[in-house]
């Protein structure tokens, strides 16, 4: 299992640095290896709603694919 850092999640979903990490991200999602901490949820939702509104739905889709611990 992998707990991704908030900034990593934001970077990948918004493609802030291109798609250089997309393969890792997709592999982990497909193999159900992504874990989010409950403490991350509020912060990530807030950041996406406030700063990345265009990507909010993509984030919610991602969140639903993760295991929450």
Secondary structure, DSSP 8 states (H G I E B T S, - for coil): -EE--HHHHHHHHHTTTTTTTHHHHHHHHHTT-EEE-HHHHHHHHHHHHHH-GGGHHHHHHHHHHSEE-
